[in-house]
Amino acid sequence: MRRMGMRSAFVTLATGGALFIAMSNPAAAAEEVNKGVPSGAPSGGTCITEITGATGCFQPYGDVIYIRDNSFDGYSVYVKWQNELRNPSGVWHSYRNGKCTSDRGSGDWAKCDKDFYEASSKNALGGKGSRIKLTACVASIGDDECATSPWLSNDG
């Protein structure tokens, strides 16, 4: 009977340890979702304008993501973002991802302030390099309409 108790304790500890390791991995982290706060237009950065109903922008200085609703269609807009970091071997790895939403209405800008590693500084993986990809979307009924940027270096 004592032997079964030790075995059960070991299985519990091993399972708990594996769960801790999985949960502490940034790539396994849950998507960050933020409601954008009212804002003016970005003063610089890169914008995605290929989609009719939404504009999404990233301003590296300050790590700010902007979203603007461009249509009087009643649909809300959002920007999904991905952040990758480069390890010491030069390989890119997914680090964080999230969504900046806006329900402010047509013509209004909203922003989400983030805090990303700079491309030129040492990051959590021990390498140098941080890049961002944006996908601006209109939350349509059925399939959302989206447009995606190329990878953008975060040298802010």
C-alpha positions in Angstrom: 0.0 0.0 0.0 2.8 2.4 0.8 4.4 1.8 -2.6 1.2 2.9 -4.4 1.1 6.1 -2.3 4.7 6.9 -3.4 3.9 6.1 -7.0 0.8 8.3 -6.9 2.8 11.2 -5.4 5.4 10.9 -8.1 2.9 10.9 -10.9 1.2 14.0 -9.3 4.5 15.8 -9.0 5.6 14.9 -12.6 2.3 16.0 -14.0 2.4 19.2 -12.1 6.0 19.9 -13.2 5.1 19.3 -16.8 2.1 21.7 -16.5 4.3 24.4 -14.9 6.8 24.1 -17.7 4.1 24.3 -20.4 2.4 27.3 -18.7 5.7 29.2 -18.2 6.5 29.0 -22.0 5.7 32.4 -23.5 4.7 30.8 -26.8 2.0 28.9 -24.9 0.6 32.0 -23.3 -3.0 33.0 -24.0 -3.8 35.7 -26.5 -3.7 39.2 -25.1 -7.0 41.0 -25.8 -7.2 44.8 -25.2 -10.0 47.2 -26.0 -8.5 50.2 -27.7 -8.8 53.6 -26.0 -9.8 56.7 -28.0 -6.9 58.3 -29.9 -5.9 60.5 -32.7 -4.2 59.3 -35.8 -0.7 57.8 -35.5 2.2 60.2 -35.9 4.4 57.7 -37.7 4.9 54.0 -38.3 3.5 51.5 -40.8 -0.2 51.2 -41.7 -2.2 48.5 -43.4 -4.8 50.0 -45.8 -5.5 47.2 -48.2 -8.9 46.4 -46.6 -11.8 48.7 -47.2 -13.3 48.8 -43.7 -10.3 49.0 -41.4 -6.8 50.5 -41.1 -4.3 49.1 -38.7 -1.0 50.8 -37.8 2.1 50.0 -35.7 4.2 52.8 -34.3 7.5 51.4 -33.1 8.4 54.3 -30.9 6.2 53.6 -27.9 5.0 50.2 -29.2 1.6 51.5 -30.0 -1.0 49.6 -32.2 -3.7 51.7 -33.8 -7.0 50.7 -35.4 -9.5 52.8 -37.3 -13.0 51.9 -38.5 -13.3 53.2 -42.1 -16.9 52.2 -42.9 -20.4 53.1 -41.8 -21.4 49.4 -41.9 -22.1 48.8 -38.2 -19.3 46.2 -37.9 -16.5 46.5 -35.4 -12.8 46.4 -36.3 -9.7 44.9 -34.7 -6.0 44.3 -35.2 -4.5 40.9 -34.5 -0.7 41.1 -33.8 2.1 38.6 -33.5 5.5 39.2 -31.9 8.5 37.1 -32.7 11.9 37.2 -31.0 15.2 35.9 -32.5 17.3 33.5 -30.4 21.2 33.6 -30.2 21.3 31.2 -33.2 19.3 33.7 -35.3 16.1 31.6 -35.4 12.8 33.4 -35.0 10.3 32.1 -32.4 6.8 33.1 -31.6 6.7 35.0 -28.3 3.4 36.9 -27.8 0.2 37.5 -29.7 -2.9 39.4 -29.2 -5.8 41.6 -30.4 -6.6 45.3 -30.2 -10.3 45.9 -30.6 -12.4 48.9 -31.3 -16.1 49.5 -31.3 -15.8 53.3 -31.6 -17.5 53.7 -35.0 -16.6 55.0 -38.4 -13.8 57.5 -38.7 -12.6 57.1 -35.1 -9.1 55.9 -34.1 -8.3 53.7 -31.1 -5.0 52.6 -29.8 -3.5 49.8 -27.6 -0.2 50.5 -25.8 2.1 47.5 -25.7 5.6 46.9 -24.5 7.7 44.8 -26.9 11.4 44.1 -26.9 13.4 46.4 -29.2 15.0 44.8 -32.2 18.5 46.0 -31.1 18.4 44.9 -27.4 18.8 41.5 -25.8 15.5 39.8 -25.5 14.0 37.0 -23.3 15.5 34.3 -25.6 19.0 35.7 -25.1 19.3 36.9 -28.7 18.7 40.3 -30.4 15.7 40.9 -32.7 12.0 41.6 -32.3 9.5 41.8 -35.1 5.8 42.5 -35.3 3.1 41.4 -37.8 -0.3 43.1 -37.9 -3.6 41.8 -39.4 -6.3 44.5 -39.6 -9.9 43.0 -39.7 -13.5 44.0 -40.1 -15.6 41.7 -37.8 -18.2 40.8 -40.5 -21.1 38.3 -40.1 -19.6 35.0 -41.1 -15.9 35.3 -42.2 -14.0 38.4 -41.1 -12.4 40.4 -43.8 -8.7 40.9 -43.1 -5.4 42.2 -44.5 -1.9 41.4 -43.1 1.3 43.3 -43.1 4.8 41.9 -43.7 7.0 41.5 -40.7 8.0 44.8 -39.2 11.2 45.3 -37.2 10.6 46.8 -33.8 13.3 49.5 -33.7 11.5 52.2 -31.8 
